[in-house]
Amino acid sequence: MAKKTNSILKTALGYGVGAIGLDLSYGMFYSYLSYYLSSVLGLEAGFLLIITPLARIWDGINDPMMGTIVDNTKTKMGKYRPWILIGACCNAVVLFLLFTSFGMSGLPLYIYIGVMYVLWGMTNTMADIPYWSMVPSFTSEEKERNLVATVARSFSGIGQGIISILTPIICPLLSSGMTDEKGYSASGFSRWAGICGIALVFFALVCILITKETNVVYGEKKKFSLKQIFDVIKSNDQLVVFIVFAMLSNAGWYLTSSTAVYYFTDSLGDSKLQSLFQTIGTVGSVLGLLVVPVLSKWFTKRTTYTISLCTAIVGYGLMLITGPILKLNVVIMDVCYILASVGVSSMFVSQTIFLADIVDYGEYKNGTRNESITFSMKGFLQKMAYTIQTIVLFGGLGLMNYNDQITTIKTVNETTKTGIGVICFGVPMLFFLASLIVFRKKFKVYGDLADKVHDYIIEKRANSNH
C-alpha cells in the first residue's frame, strides 16, 4: 500500500512539473500579450477584436483534430508523452517569435502578428491536450485522481505566479533601447519570452521522463471528422454543460489577468504594485489548493465546487469595493485578493477533476471512450474564454477612448481609471456568478449517477483484464 502511495505521489509530482512550463507560455499570452500589442507595439485595438474570433474558428477544428491524433497515437512512450515534448518545443519557438517584432511596422507587422497568434494556439494545443488528457491514464481511483489534479494545478499556479510576479520586474531589466515610462519595451518582452520558452521545454522534458502511462486505453484508430467531434459533444450532454460553466469562469479569471497590467500601470500609476498584488494572489492560490482535499472529507465535489465559486465571488466583490470604487489603500485590496485567489485556485482543481469524470461519463453513456477529444474541449473553452475577455477588455477600452488618451496626453482620465478597475474586478464577478448558476442547474455527474459511472468503469476495466 505504501509503495503504491509513493508511486502515485512521484507520478503526481513529475506530472505537475510539466504544468509550470505550460503556464509560463499561458501567462505570457493571456496576461501580457494584449498590453504588449496595444501599448508597446501600438497596434490598434480593433485588430485583436478581429483576429481573436477568427483564430477561435480555426481552433474549433484544430483542437479536436489534435485530440483525434493523440487518441490514434501508440508508441513505446505511450500516446500522450511524445506529443507533450513535441508541442512544448514548437510552442516555445512560437512564443518567442510572437513577442519579437524584428523592428517591423505597419501592415507587415499586423500580418506577422496575426500568423504568430494563430500558430501559438496551434502549438499550445499540441502540448496542452495530451498533457491534461493524461489524468485518467494514471489511475481510476477518485482520491488518486484528486491528488494528481491538485498537484498539477498547484504547479500550474507556480508557472502563472512566475509570470505575474516577475514580468513587471524582469521586463524593464531586460530592456534595451526605448522603453515607455512604465519601463516596458519590445526588447524586454522578447528576451523574457525567450527565457520562458527555454523553461517550457525543460519542464516538459522532466515531466515525460518521470511519468508513466499505466492506465492507458487504446481504442481502434479513427479518422478525424467534424461529424465525429459533433457526435462526441452532442452525445455527452455533461461535456456541453462543463464547457459553458468553465468557459464563463475562465473568462472572468483571464479578464483579471489581462487587465491587471492596465490597472496598475495606468489607473494606479505604478507597475511594481502589480508584483505585490500577484505575490499575494499566489499565496491565496497555494492556500486554495488545500480546499478540495480538505473539503472533500466532508462535502461532495458539487458542494466543494460551489463553495469555491462563492468564495471567488465574495473576494472579487470586496476588491471592486475597496479598489476602483472607494480607492482605499491598495494593500487592503491585495488582502481581499487572497480570498478571491483561494476560490479561483480550488475552482480550477475541481474543473480538472470534473473533466476526468466527464470522460468516464461519456464511456458509461455511449460505450466509447474519447479521452483526448473530450480533453481538447478544455483547451478550446480556455481560448473561447480568452476571446470573451478580449472582446470585453478592448471593447471597454475602445468605449473609454483609451488609445487616444495614452497617445495624446500619455495618461488616462479618472473615468477611464475607474472603468479599467470595473473591467478588472467587477465584470469577472458577474462571470463567476453566471458560471455558478449554470453549474448548479445543469451539471448532473454527482451523487447516484457519479457512483454508477464509477462502478461501471471499474467493472469494465476488471473484465477487460481477464
N, C-alpha and C positions, 0 to 999 in steps of 0.2 A: 504493500500500500504506500509506504514511504517512498519507494523507488518510483512508483507511478506519479506521485505528487511532485517529486523533484523533476521528473521528466517533463510534466506539463508546465511547471514553472520555468524551466530552462527554455522550453518552446515559446512560452508567452513572452519572455524577456528578449529572446532572439527575434521573434516576430515583431515585437514592439519597436525595436531599434529601426526597422525599416520605415516606420511612420514618421520618425524625426526628419529624414530626408524628404519624404513626400510633402510634409508640411512646410519645409523651407521653401519649396517651389510654390506650394499653395499660397503661403503667406505673402511672398513677393507679388504673386499675380493678383490675389484677391484684395490685399491690403494696400499695395503701393502702386500698382500699375496705373490706376486711374489718375492718381496725383502726378506720377511721372509723365504721363502723356499730356495731361492738361496744363499743369503748372511748370514743368521742367522743359518739355519739348514744345509746348504751346499749341498742341493740336486742338481743333475745335471740338466742343462737347458733343455736337451733332454726329461726329464721326463714330464715337463709341455707341451712341444710340442706334446707329445703323449697323455697324459691324457685329455688335454683340448678338442681336437676334438672328442675324444671318449665320453666324457661327453655330448657334444653337440648332438651327435647322440641319446642318451637317452633322452635328453631334448626335441628333436623334437617329441618324443612320449609322454613324461611325461607332458610337459606344456599344450598342448591341451587336454590331458586326464583330467588334473585338471580343465581346463575350462569347460569340459563337466560335471564333478562332481558338480562344482559350479552352472552351469545352471540348474541342476536337484535338487538342494537343495531348500527346502521350510520349513522354521521354523518360530516361532514367532518373532525371531530376524531378519528375512529376509533371503536372500540367500548368502549375502556377509560377514556380520559381524562375524558370527561364525567361518568362515574359517580364517579370519584375525587374530583372537586371537589364534586359534589352530596353524596356521602357524608360528606366531611370537614366541610362546613358543618353538616349535620344532626347529626353526631356531636359536634361542638364544642359545640353548644347543649345537647344532652342530657348531655354530660359535666359542664357547669356546673350543670345542674339536679339531676343525681344527687348532687353534693356540696353542694347547697344545700337546707336543710331548711325554710326560711322560718318557723322557730320552731314547727313542728308537733310533736306528740307523740301517743302512744297509737295507736289504730287508724288514724286518718288518715295518720300518718307511715308506718306499715307499708304501707298501700295505695299511698301516693305513691312510696315507695322501690321497691316491687315493680314498679310501672308503669315507672319510670325505668330500673330494672335491665334489664327486657326491651327497652325502647327503645334502651338503649345497645348491646345485642347486635345489634339490627336495623340501626341506623345505622352501627355499626362494620363490619358485613357489606357495606353499600353501598359503602364505600371500600376495604375490605381485599381483597375478592375480585377486583375489577378491577385493583387495584394489583399484586398478586402474579401475576395471570394474564398480565400484560404481558411477563414474562420471555421466553417463546418468540417474542413478536411482534417483538423486536429483531433476533434472529439465530438461525440454525440451527447455527452453529459452536460446538463444545463449549467451546473456550478463551474465546470471547467471552461465552458464557453464564456461564462461571465468573467472569469479570471483573464482569459486571453483578450477579450474585448476591452476590459478595463485597463489592462496593461498597455494595449495598443493605443487606446485613447489618451492615456497618460503621456506616453512618448510622443504622440501626435501633438499634445498640448505643449510639450517641450519645444518641438520644432516651431510651432506658431509663436511661442513665447520668445524664442531667439530672434525671430524676425521683428516682432512687435517692440521688443525692448531695445535691441541693439541697432536697428536700422537708423533711428534718429541720431544715434551717437556715431556709428561707424561710417555712414554715408558721407558726412562732412569731412571726416578724417581721410577718407579715400579719394576725396575730390581734388581735381587739379583744374586750373583754368578758371572760368567764370562760374560762380555759384550765385543762387538767389540769396536774398537777405536772411533766409532761414538756414542757409548752409548746404542746401541740396544742389546737386549738379548732375549732368548726364554721365560724366566720367565716374562719379561716386557710385551711382546706381549700377553702371556697367560692371565695375570691379567687384562690387558686393554680390551681384547676381552670379558672377563667375565663381566666387568663393562658395556660394550656396550650391551651385551646380556640382562642384567637386565633392562637397559634403554629401549631396544626394546620392551620387554613385557609390561613395564609401559605405554609407549606411545600408544601401540596398545589397551590397556585396556581403556585409556582415549578416544581414537578415537571411539570405539564401544559404549561407554556409552553416548557420546554426540550426535552422528549422528543417523538419522533415514532414512530408505529407503522408500521414499514416492512416487517414480515414477517407481516402480519395475514392470517388465513384466515377468510373469510366463508362460512359454510355456509348451507343453507336454514333459514328461520325455523322454529322448533319451538315447539309449545305446551308449557307446563310440565305435567308429570305426575309423580306419585310413582313410577309404574311406570318411567318413563324414568330417573329417578335410580337406582332399584334395579338397573335393567338395566345402567347405566354402571358402577356399583360391582361388580355381580356378574360382569360380563364382563371386568373389569380386575382380575385376581387380585393384581397387584402394588400396586394402589392400596389394596386392603384391608390388605395386609401393611404398607404405608407408614403407614396410619392408625394401626395398632396400635403399631408401634415408635416412631413420632413422638409419639403421644399419651402413651406411658409416659415418654419422656424429657422432654417438655414439662411433664408433671405434676411431675416432680422439680424442674425449674428454677423453676416457678411456686410450688412449696411453699416453696422457699428465699426467693423474692422476697416472698411474703406473710407469712412467719413471721419474717423478719429484724427487722421493726419491734417485734415482741413480744420477740424475743431480746435486743435491745439496750436497749429501754426497761424491760422487766420483769426479765429474767434478769441483765443486767449493770448496769441502773440508769442508763444514760447514752445517750440517743438520739443525741447528737452522734457517738458512736463509730460509728454506722451510716454516717455520711457518709464517714469514713475507710475503713471496710470496703468500701463501694461504689466509692470512688475507686480503691482498689487493685484491685478486681474489674474496673473499667473498663479499667485498664491491661492486665490479663490478657485482656480481651475484644478489645482492639486487637491484642495480640500473636497472639491466636487467629485473627484474620483472615488472617494470613500463612501459617497452617498448610496450608490447602487448596492455594493456589497453589504453595507450596514443595514439599509432599509429592507433589503431582500429577506432578511431574517424574520421580519415582522409583517411585511406587506407584499402584495403581488407586484409583478412587473408593471401592471397597468397603474396601480396606485403610486408606485415609485416614480413612474414617468410623469404622472400628474403633479406630484409634489415638486419635481424638478422644474416643470414649466411654470408652475405658480411662483416658485422661488425666483425664477428669472424675471417674471412679470413684475413682481414687487420690487426687485432690485433695480430694474430699468425705470420704474415709476419714480423711485427715490432719486436716481441720477438725474432724471429730467427736471424734477422739482429743485434739487439742490444746485444743479449746474446751470443750464440755459435760462430757467425761469427766475429763480431767486438770486442766481450768481453769487452763491456763497463761496467760502474758501474751497479751492479745488481739492484739498485733502479730504474734505467731507464727502465730496462726490466720489473720490477714489475709494473711500471706505464702503460706500454703497455698491461700488463695482465688485467688491468681494462677494457680496450676496448674489449679484447677477451672474458672476462667473461660476459660482457653485452650481447654480441652476443650469446654466448652459453646458458646463462640463458633464454633469451627470446625465443631461438630456442626450448628449452625443453618445455616451456609453450605452444608454438604453436603446438608441436607434440602431447601433451596430448589432446588438443582441436581437432586436426585433427582426432585422433583415435576415439573420440566420434562421430564425423561426419561420419566417415567410417562405424561405426556400423549402423547408420541411413541409409547410402547409401546402405549397404547390404540388409537392410529390404526393402528399396524402389525398389531395382533392382530385388530381389529374393522372396520377400513376407514373408521371415522368418528372425527372429532376432536371432543372435548368438553372444550375447554380450561377454560372458566370453571366448569363443573360439577365438573370434576376439582379445580381450584384452590379451589373452595368448600369442599372437604373439609379444606383446610388450616385455614381459619377455624373450621370445625366441630370439628376434632380439638383445636384450641387451647382452645376453650370446654369441650370434654369434659375436657381436661386440667385446666382451672380447676375444673371440677366435682369431679374426683377430689381435687385439693388442698384444696378447701373441705371435703369430707367428712372427709379425714384431719385437717386443722387443727382444725376445730370439733368433730369427734368426739373428738380428743385433748384439746382444751381442756375439753370437757364432762366427760370422764372424770377430769380433774385438778381439777374444780370451780374453774376459773379465774375465772369471773364472780363467784362468791361471795367469793373471796379479794380481788379488786380492789375490790369493793363494800363489804365489811365492814372489812378491815384495810388497804386501799389498797396492798397489796403481795402477792407470792406467795411460797410456801414453797420450800425448797431442792429438794424433789422435783419441784415444778412447773417450777422454773427449769431443772433438768436435762432434764425431759420436753420442754420447749419447744425446747431445744437439739437433742435427738434428732430431733424433728419437722423442724427446720430443716436438719439436715445428715445425719442417719443414714438417714431414710426416703427422701430423694431418691437417695441412693447405691443403694438397693435398686431404685428405679425405673429408674435408668440401667443397672443390671446386667440387669434383665429386658428392657429395650429392646435391649441388645446381643445377648442370646440369640435374641430373635425375629428381629432383623436378620440375623444370621449363618446362621440355619437356614432362613429363608423368603424372603429377598429375592433375586431371580434376575436383575435387569436389570444385568448386568455381563458382562465377557468377550465370548464369541462372540455371545451374544444381544444385548448392547448394540451391537455392531458391525453386526449385521443390521438392527436398528431404525434406526440412524443412516443406513445406506446406503439403506434403503427410503424414509426421509423425504426425503433429498437427491434421489433419483431421481424421487420423486413430484412434488416442487416443480419440478424441472427440466422434467418432462413437461408440467406444468400451465402453464408459462410459454411453451411453444412454441405 
